[in-house]
Amino acid sequence: MAEANSTEKPASKDAKGKKAKEETLETIWSRREFFSLAGWAGFLASLGLSSLYFARLLFPRVLFEPSPIFKAGNPSDYTVGEVSTKWVKDQRVWIIRDDEGIYVIFAFCTHLGCTPRWLKSESKYKCPCHGSGFTKQGVNFEGPAPRPLERLKIALAPDGQIVIDKSKKYLFEKDEWGKPGSKLFV
């Protein structure tokens, strides 16, 4: 009986082994093949994404800014003694004509960069953010603004129109308001 039991055990082990082999044959991939395939898939996915990001570097997103130079009409369009607010919304400038000529003030408060408003009844520029006040010429006289408003370059084009360059600024504290280009004498 002992022999019969010993012969039965190996037979049952062989049956289990055959069953396991049959199960592995029925699966699509072995464990090794599956992990190899998963590894290659991960590698190719990372390579593809890297290629996409590299291709994106070749075409950078650039913010094209409008030209700082623009034409503001003829000198005859501006009345002596008046502040023109025509360009405040689009270009953020005031054009002022006095007895001597025409100059341009950048509508940018020197305190924190807000856009002041021209108050015709009080003949001053007033910043709505913190109450800085500036004279008609742009000199600060009230509020926290540390310095006067900036003037911009103004010139006359060959066609007779006023050309304003917002990239060139003239500062009062550096005595630049008297320099050529800070005022157009007409």
C-alpha positions in Angstrom: 0.0 0.0 0.0 2.8 2.3 0.7 4.1 1.8 -2.9 0.7 2.5 -4.3 0.5 5.8 -2.5 4.0 6.7 -3.6 3.2 6.1 -7.2 0.0 8.0 -7.0 1.7 11.2 -5.7 4.1 11.6 -8.6 1.2 11.0 -11.0 -0.7 13.8 -9.4 2.3 16.0 -9.6 2.7 15.3 -13.3 -1.0 16.1 -13.8 -0.6 19.4 -12.1 2.5 20.2 -14.1 0.8 19.3 -17.3 -2.1 21.4 -16.3 0.2 24.4 -15.6 1.9 24.0 -19.0 -1.4 23.8 -20.8 -2.5 27.0 -19.1 0.7 28.8 -20.2 0.2 27.6 -23.7 -3.4 28.9 -23.7 -2.3 32.5 -22.7 -1.4 35.0 -25.5 2.0 36.1 -24.0 4.3 34.8 -21.4 5.2 37.0 -18.5 8.5 37.8 -20.0 7.0 38.7 -23.3 4.4 40.9 -21.6 6.9 42.9 -19.6 9.2 43.2 -22.6 6.3 44.6 -24.7 5.3 47.0 -21.9 8.9 48.2 -21.6 9.2 48.9 -25.3 5.7 50.6 -25.3 6.8 52.9 -22.5 10.1 53.7 -24.2 8.4 54.5 -27.5 5.8 56.6 -25.8 8.5 58.7 -24.0 10.4 59.0 -27.2 7.3 60.2 -29.1 6.5 62.7 -26.4 10.1 64.0 -26.3 10.0 64.4 -30.1 6.8 66.4 -29.8 8.2 68.7 -27.3 11.4 69.1 -29.3 9.3 70.0 -32.4 7.4 72.5 -30.3 10.7 74.2 -29.5 11.2 74.9 -33.1 8.0 76.9 -33.3 8.0 79.2 -30.2 5.0 81.1 -29.1 5.9 84.7 -29.7 3.9 87.7 -28.6 4.1 90.2 -31.4 3.7 93.7 -29.9 2.4 96.6 -32.0 4.8 99.1 -33.2 5.6 101.9 -30.6 5.6 104.4 -33.5 2.3 105.8 -34.7 1.0 108.8 -36.7 -1.3 111.2 -34.8 -2.6 113.4 -37.6 -1.6 116.9 -38.6 -0.5 119.7 -36.3 -3.6 121.7 -37.4 -5.8 119.0 -35.8 -4.8 120.2 -32.3 -6.0 123.4 -30.8 -3.7 125.8 -28.9 -4.2 125.5 -25.1 -6.1 122.2 -25.3 -5.2 118.6 -24.2 -6.3 116.1 -26.8 -7.6 112.9 -25.2 -8.1 111.3 -28.6 -5.2 108.8 -28.2 -5.5 107.9 -24.5 -7.6 104.7 -25.1 -5.6 103.3 -28.0 -2.1 104.5 -27.5 -2.1 105.8 -23.9 -0.9 109.3 -24.7 -2.1 112.9 -24.4 -1.2 115.4 -27.1 -0.9 119.0 -25.8 -0.5 122.1 -27.9 0.7 125.3 -26.3 1.9 128.6 -27.7 5.4 127.2 -28.4 4.5 123.9 -30.0 3.2 120.4 -29.4 4.4 117.8 -26.9 3.2 114.3 -25.9 2.7 113.0 -22.3 2.6 109.3 -21.6 -0.6 108.5 -19.7 1.2 106.3 -17.1 1.3 107.3 -13.5 4.8 107.3 -12.1 3.5 106.0 -8.7 2.2 102.5 -9.7 1.5 102.7 -13.4 -2.3 103.5 -13.4 -3.7 105.5 -16.2 -4.5 109.0 -14.9 -7.5 111.0 -16.3 -7.5 114.5 -17.7 -9.9 116.7 -15.7 -10.5 119.6 -18.0 -12.5 121.6 -15.4 -9.6 121.5 -12.9 -6.9 121.6 -15.6 -5.0 118.7 -14.2 -4.3 115.0 -14.6 -5.6 112.9 -11.7 -4.7 109.3 -11.0 -7.8 107.3 -9.8 -5.7 104.7 -8.0 -4.0 106.8 -5.2 -4.9 110.4 -6.0 -1.7 111.7 -7.6 -2.2 115.0 -9.3 -0.2 116.4 -12.2 -0.3 119.8 -13.9 -1.1 120.3 -17.5 2.6 120.1 -18.3 2.8 116.8 -16.4 4.6 117.9 -13.3 3.5 116.2 -10.1 2.1 118.4 -7.3 -0.1 116.2 -5.1 -0.3 112.6 -4.0 2.3 109.8 -3.8 3.7 110.1 -7.3 7.5 110.4 -7.0 8.2 112.2 -10.2 6.5 114.0 -13.1 4.9 112.2 -16.1 7.1 111.2 -19.0 7.2 112.9 -22.3 7.5 110.9 -25.5 9.4 111.6 -28.7 7.5 113.7 -31.3 8.5 114.5 -34.8 7.0 115.7 -38.1 6.9 113.1 -40.9 7.7 114.1 -44.5 3.9 114.0 -45.3 3.3 116.6 -42.6 1.8 114.3 -40.0 2.8 114.1 -36.4 4.8 110.9 -35.6 5.0 109.7 -32.0 7.6 107.2 -30.7 6.6 105.6 -27.4 9.9 103.8 -27.1 11.8 107.1 -26.5 10.9 108.8 -23.2 12.1 112.2 -21.9 12.3 112.6 -18.1 11.9 115.9 -16.3 14.2 115.0 -13.5 17.1 114.5 -16.0 16.4 117.8 -17.7 15.4 116.0 -20.9 12.2 118.0 -21.5 14.2 120.6 -23.4 16.0 118.1 -25.6 15.2 117.9 -29.3 12.4 115.5 -29.9 10.6 116.2 -26.6 8.6 119.0 -28.2 7.6 119.8 -31.8 7.9 123.5 -32.5 5.2 124.5 -35.1 
